[in-house]
Amino acid sequence: MINLFQQLFLILPEIILATMAMVILILDLFLKDKRRYFIYVLSQLTLLVIGILIVMNRPTTAQFAFSHMFVSDSLAFYLKLMSCISLSVVFLYSRSYLISKNLLTGEYFSLSLFALLGMLLMISSNNLLLMYMGLELLSLSLYTLVALNRDDPNATEAAMKYFVLGALASGLLLYGMSMLYGLSGSLDIMTIASTISQNTLDPSILTFGLVFVVVGIAFKLGAVPFQMWVPDIYQGATTPITMMISSVPKFAAVAMLIRFLFQGLDSLAPDWEQMLLIMAILSMAIGNITAIAQTNIKRMLAYSTISHVGFILLGCVSGSVSGVSSVLFYVTCYVLMTLAAFGIIVALSTDNKNIELIEDLKGLSKRQPWVAALMMITILSLAGIPPTVGFYAKFSVLQAVVSGGMVWPAVVAVLMTMIGMFYYLRIIKLMYFDEPKITSSFIVAPGFLWALTINTGGILVLGIMPQTLMNVAALSATMSL
């Protein structure tokens, strides 16, 4: 049993994050527009300090705090560190765009940090109540971020849709949690797992509760048939907000999936594996097929996200440690690719013209050859073509599924990936073989271009040498399960 000081040290990153989010919100009241760069620097420094603390707190064994509500283990270390790095990249890519739209305010940074706080709590939750608190903190912050641009009616509409459907998903999840609590008499995930394994609970009510929990998680991930909010939110929100929603929260969603299903409801694996398999197949099919018909680039990437969520769920279907490690590897690669894709869209957007339609990328190789090359690498990775990291991400999931004895889902996944290549390769065709639709010249800031180059270079380097990240993901999965 660790003492109070050790418990506070375990949760120190969350304490600092909550404090700085409030400090930034108050500090913004006293700063004029020209001095708001200071808030950006302060936010980045906050993420740096939190990242250092997470590394310093790296556990060799699982450590619990506050009556086993909070857990610090290898899974929490991996996902927390990736979340902080990803949000830092989002801030970096968003700054110039938000300045041009007069949206670089303290509210943006404060709400983003509060959203990260919710994610960190979800990742380290060993208690249903703490999990739900983290989820609601994340959700409420994202609802507000979507509506940040008050002058855009599309953003307001998207925020209202997100709020209504998000509240519905939270209600379903809470209902499932209440059933688990009513049956087990505990909010502790480990206690619930122990109680279920004794086979003394009513199986019908237990299965009913499981269904609501899985449905709630599927809503948050954007899996079919609960994906209806994803395209509208991606299209309606401001591009930097879309970049954040599509990337960083996926780490928290995967943590919730692993904590609930693999650690808490492992005894019910035959039931939830069937549900996840159906949702995985439907997500890959509907995501890839519907993306073909899209003309708006953010809607296309939204359906692309749905198909990638299908791969994440497919990795969980195997119910094995290798499946979990493939999911951790996949979600990291997905976030890396998504940040690069949306970063390029932000870079191409100017004060007078935002990149909205896929046709806006026509002839990009003639206007910005280097940016077009970076976009091509990112698109090839999203499509899963070697030697990019997207190929190895998909391959690791397929390997885990086949190792689990499920060959036909792997075959379906490969077929869906081949269908998805059509709309990905269409973008490359437009960039390199069509005449430019937009003839006005623009310049991407050198610092921004370097950041995009490093991001895209990571996609290639990890594609050529994926073993290091694979080993880290496998170690995190092995030590936490």
Residue pairs with C-beta under 8 A, 6 or more apart in sequence:
2 10
2 63
2 64
2 65
6 65
7 65
7 66
7 70
8 15
9 57
10 57
10 63
10 65
10 70
10 72
11 65
11 66
11 70
11 124
12 53
12 57
13 50
13 53
13 54
13 57
13 80
13 120
14 117
14 120
14 121
14 124
16 46
16 49
16 50
16 53
17 46
17 50
17 113
17 116
17 117
17 120
18 114
18 117
20 42
20 43
20 46
20 113
21 110
21 113
21 114
21 117
22 110
24 39
24 42
24 43
24 46
24 106
24 109
24 110
24 113
25 106
25 107
25 110
27 39
27 42
27 106
28 36
28 39
28 105
28 106
28 107
28 110
29 106
31 38
31 39
31 106
33 102
36 104
36 105
36 106
39 106
39 109
40 91
40 95
40 104
40 109
42 109
43 91
43 109
43 112
43 113
44 88
44 91
44 92
46 113
47 84
47 87
47 88
47 91
47 116
48 88
50 84
51 81
51 84
51 85
51 88
54 77
54 80
54 81
54 84
55 81
57 72
57 77
58 77
59 72
59 73
59 74
59 76
59 77
61 73
61 479
62 71
62 72
62 73
62 74
62 479
62 480
63 71
63 72
63 73
64 70
64 71
64 72
64 126
65 71
65 72
68 126
68 127
68 188
68 190
69 125
69 126
69 127
69 129
69 130
69 188
70 124
70 125
70 126
70 127
70 130
71 124
71 125
71 126
72 124
73 479
73 480
74 475
74 476
74 478
74 479
74 480
75 123
75 255
75 258
75 328
75 476
75 477
75 479
75 480
76 123
76 124
76 255
76 480
77 476
78 328
78 472
78 473
78 476
79 123
79 251
79 252
79 254
79 255
79 328
80 120
80 123
80 124
82 251
82 332
82 335
83 116
83 119
83 120
83 123
83 248
83 251
83 252
84 116
86 247
86 248
86 251
86 335
86 339
87 112
87 116
87 244
87 248
89 339
89 343
89 451
89 455
90 112
90 240
90 243
90 244
90 247
90 248
90 339
91 109
91 112
92 451
93 240
93 243
93 339
93 342
93 343
93 346
93 347
93 448
93 451
94 108
94 240
94 243
94 244
94 346
95 104
96 346
96 445
96 448
97 239
97 240
97 346
97 349
98 104
98 108
98 238
98 240
100 350
100 351
101 149
101 238
103 148
103 149
103 238
105 148
107 144
107 148
108 145
108 148
111 141
111 144
111 145
111 148
112 141
112 145
112 244
114 137
114 141
115 137
115 138
115 141
115 142
115 145
115 244
115 248
115 249
116 248
117 134
117 137
118 133
118 134
118 135
118 136
118 137
118 138
118 139
118 141
118 252
119 134
119 138
119 248
119 249
119 251
119 252
120 134
121 130
121 131
121 133
121 134
121 137
122 131
122 134
122 135
122 138
122 252
122 255
122 256
123 134
123 251
123 252
123 255
125 131
125 134
125 189
125 255
125 256
125 259
126 188
126 189
126 190
126 259
127 187
127 188
127 189
128 177
128 180
128 181
128 187
128 188
128 189
128 192
129 187
131 177
131 256
131 259
131 260
132 170
132 173
132 174
132 177
134 252
135 170
135 173
135 220
135 252
135 256
136 170
138 249
138 252
139 166
139 170
142 162
142 166
142 244
142 245
142 249
143 159
143 162
143 163
143 166
144 159
145 237
145 241
145 244
145 245
146 155
146 158
146 159
146 162
146 233
146 236
146 237
146 241
146 245
147 155
147 156
147 158
147 159
148 155
148 238
148 241
149 155
149 238
150 156
152 236
152 238
154 235
154 236
155 236
155 237
155 238
157 232
157 236
158 232
158 233
158 235
158 236
158 237
159 236
159 237
161 229
161 232
161 233
161 236
162 229
162 233
165 219
165 228
165 229
166 219
166 229
168 219
169 215
169 216
169 219
169 220
169 226
170 216
172 212
172 215
172 216
172 219
173 212
173 213
173 215
173 216
173 217
173 219
173 220
174 216
175 212
176 209
176 210
176 211
176 212
176 213
176 214
176 215
176 216
177 209
177 213
178 209
179 205
179 206
179 208
179 209
179 212
180 192
180 206
180 209
180 213
180 264
181 187
182 205
183 195
183 201
183 202
183 205
183 206
183 209
184 191
184 192
184 195
184 196
184 201
185 195
186 192
186 195
189 259
189 260
189 263
189 264
190 263
190 264
192 264
192 265
193 263
193 264
193 265
193 266
193 267
195 201
196 206
196 265
196 267
196 268
197 266
197 267
206 268
207 268
207 271
210 265
210 268
210 271
210 272
211 275
213 260
213 265
214 261
214 272
214 275
214 276
215 226
217 253
217 256
217 257
217 260
218 226
218 279
219 226
220 249
220 253
220 256
221 250
221 253
221 257
221 309
221 312
221 313
222 229
222 230
222 305
222 306
222 309
223 279
223 280
223 282
223 283
223 306
223 309
223 310
223 313
224 279
224 282
224 283
224 285
224 286
224 287
224 306
224 310
225 279
225 282
227 283
227 286
227 287
227 306
227 309
230 302
230 303
230 305
230 306
231 299
231 302
231 303
233 242
233 245
233 302
234 242
234 245
234 246
234 298
234 299
234 301
234 302
234 305
235 296
235 298
235 299
235 302
237 245
239 298
239 342
239 345
239 346
239 349
239 354
239 355
240 342
240 346
242 298
242 342
243 338
243 339
243 342
243 343
243 346
246 301
246 302
246 305
246 338
246 342
247 335
247 338
247 339
247 342
248 335
250 312
250 331
250 334
250 335
251 331
251 335
254 312
254 327
254 328
254 331
257 316
257 327
258 316
258 324
258 327
258 480
258 481
261 269
261 272
261 276
261 316
262 316
262 319
262 324
262 481
263 480
263 481
265 272
269 319
273 316
273 317
273 319
276 313
276 314
276 316
276 317
277 313
277 314
277 317
277 406
277 409
279 310
279 313
280 310
280 311
280 313
280 314
280 317
280 409
280 413
281 310
281 314
281 409
281 412
282 310
283 306
283 307
283 309
283 310
283 313
284 307
284 310
284 311
284 314
284 412
284 413
284 416
284 417
285 310
285 412
285 416
286 303
286 306
287 303
287 304
287 305
287 306
287 307
287 308
287 309
287 310
287 420
288 303
288 304
288 307
288 416
288 417
288 419
288 420
288 423
289 419
290 303
290 306
291 300
291 303
291 304
291 307
291 420
291 423
292 419
292 422
292 423
294 300
294 303
294 358
294 423
295 357
295 358
295 359
296 356
296 357
296 358
297 345
297 355
297 356
297 357
297 358
297 360
297 361
298 345
298 356
300 358
300 423
301 338
301 341
301 342
304 382
304 420
304 423
304 424
305 338
307 416
307 420
308 330
308 334
308 382
310 413
310 416
311 330
311 393
311 394
311 397
311 413
312 327
312 330
312 331
312 334
312 397
314 397
314 401
314 409
314 413
315 323
315 324
315 326
315 327
315 330
315 396
315 397
315 400
315 401
316 323
316 324
316 327
317 323
317 401
317 404
317 406
317 409
318 400
318 401
318 403
318 404
318 406
319 404
320 400
320 403
320 404
321 474
321 477
321 478
321 481
322 399
322 400
322 403
322 474
322 477
323 397
323 400
323 401
323 404
324 477
324 481
325 396
325 400
325 470
325 473
325 474
325 476
325 477
325 478
326 396
326 397
326 399
326 400
326 473
327 397
328 473
328 476
328 477
329 392
329 393
329 396
329 466
329 469
329 470
329 473
329 474
330 393
330 394
330 396
330 397
332 469
332 473
333 381
333 389
333 390
333 392
333 393
333 459
333 462
333 469
334 393
336 389
336 455
336 458
336 459
336 462
337 378
337 381
337 382
337 389
337 390
337 459
339 455
340 374
340 378
340 452
340 455
340 456
340 459
341 375
341 378
341 379
341 382
343 448
343 451
343 452
343 455
344 371
344 374
344 375
344 378
344 452
345 355
347 371
347 444
347 448
347 449
347 452
348 355
348 360
348 361
348 364
348 368
348 371
348 442
348 444
349 355
350 440
350 442
352 440
353 360
353 438
353 440
355 361
358 426
358 427
358 430
359 430
359 437
360 437
360 438
361 375
361 427
361 430
361 431
362 430
362 431
362 434
362 435
362 436
362 437
362 438
363 430
363 431
363 434
363 435
363 436
363 437
364 371
364 372
364 375
364 430
364 431
364 436
365 372
365 373
365 431
365 432
366 436
367 436
367 438
367 441
367 442
368 442
368 444
370 449
370 453
371 444
371 449
371 452
372 431
372 432
374 452
374 453
374 456
375 427
375 431
376 428
376 431
376 432
377 388
377 456
377 459
377 460
378 456
378 459
379 424
379 425
379 427
379 428
380 388
380 390
380 424
380 428
381 388
381 389
381 390
381 391
381 459
381 463
382 390
382 424
383 390
383 417
383 420
383 421
383 424
383 425
384 390
384 391
384 393
384 394
384 417
384 420
384 421
385 391
385 421
386 392
386 463
387 460
387 463
387 464
388 459
388 460
388 463
389 458
389 459
389 460
389 462
389 463
389 466
390 459
390 463
391 463
392 462
392 463
392 466
392 470
394 413
394 417
396 470
397 413
398 410
398 413
398 414
401 409
401 410
401 413
402 410
444 452
462 469
